[in-house]
Amino acid sequence: MPAKPWPQGSIEDRVAFAIEEVRPAIQADGGDVALVGIEGATVQVSLQGACRHCAMANSTLTDFVA
């Protein structure tokens, strides 16, 4: 299945799209990801559920979400 095209809307729309793209994989491990805030070009997210205190949380954020 081809990847969905990135939305052309606001930064909020593009961030929401990105979160929805990675969410199923994170949920498959018993976790979730939530948007905390956007300030300029910086996006802050929070890992939740089983991913919150997982030893691989930093890798998930760097490799998967970023």
Secondary structure, 3 states (H helix, E strand, C coil): CCCCCCCCCCHHHHHHHHHHHHHHHHHHCCEEEEEEEEECCEEEEEEEECCCCCCCHHHHHHHHHC
